[in-house]
């Protein structure tokens, strides 16, 4: 069972690393070309996410801190 958990943890960790590498590339693509990436407007989505944290008050701050802990290297 421990092998399965380690395998899944490694898989999702690698998947998250790939996604975090894609985000800056999509932002740069949008800035340089002004075009959507895979039908998504990356800048608008990120702006909406930041705005939702800002309008969420204390609960938005708590969610932001919890989300940030996922991206901090231990």
C-alpha positions in Angstrom: 0.0 0.0 0.0 2.9 2.3 0.7 4.2 1.8 -2.8 0.9 2.8 -4.3 0.7 6.0 -2.2 4.3 6.9 -3.1 3.6 6.3 -6.8 0.5 8.5 -6.7 2.3 11.2 -4.8 5.1 11.2 -7.3 2.7 11.2 -10.2 0.6 14.1 -9.0 3.8 16.0 -7.9 5.2 15.6 -11.5 1.9 16.6 -13.0 1.8 19.7 -10.8 5.4 20.6 -11.8 4.5 20.3 -15.5 1.5 22.6 -15.0 3.5 25.1 -13.1 6.0 25.2 -16.0 3.2 25.7 -18.5 1.6 28.7 -16.8 4.5 31.2 -17.4 4.7 30.1 -21.0 1.0 30.7 -21.6 1.3 34.1 -20.0 4.2 35.0 -22.2 2.4 33.7 -25.2 -0.6 35.9 -24.4 1.5 39.0 -23.9 3.5 38.5 -27.1 0.7 37.4 -29.4 -2.5 38.6 -27.7 -4.0 35.2 -28.6 -5.7 32.6 -26.4 -3.9 29.4 -25.5 -6.1 26.3 -26.0 -9.2 28.5 -26.0 -8.4 30.0 -22.6 -7.7 33.6 -21.8 -5.0 33.1 -19.1 -4.7 36.7 -18.0 -8.4 37.1 -17.5 -8.5 33.9 -15.5 -5.6 34.9 -13.3 -7.1 38.3 -12.7 -10.5 36.8 -11.7 -8.7 34.5 -9.3 -6.8 37.3 -7.6 -10.0 39.4 -7.5 -11.9 36.6 -5.9 -9.3 36.3 -3.1 -9.5 40.1 -2.6 -13.3 40.2 -2.3 -13.4 37.1 -0.1 -12.2 39.0 3.0 -10.8 36.8 5.7 -11.9 33.5 4.2 -10.2 34.6 0.9 -7.0 35.2 2.8 -7.2 31.8 4.5 -7.8 30.0 1.2 -4.9 32.0 -0.4 -2.6 30.9 2.4 -3.7 27.3 2.2 -3.2 27.4 -1.6 0.3 29.0 -1.2 1.4 26.1 1.1 1.0 23.7 -1.8 3.5 25.6 -3.9 6.2 26.1 -1.3 9.1 23.6 -1.5 9.8 21.8 1.7 
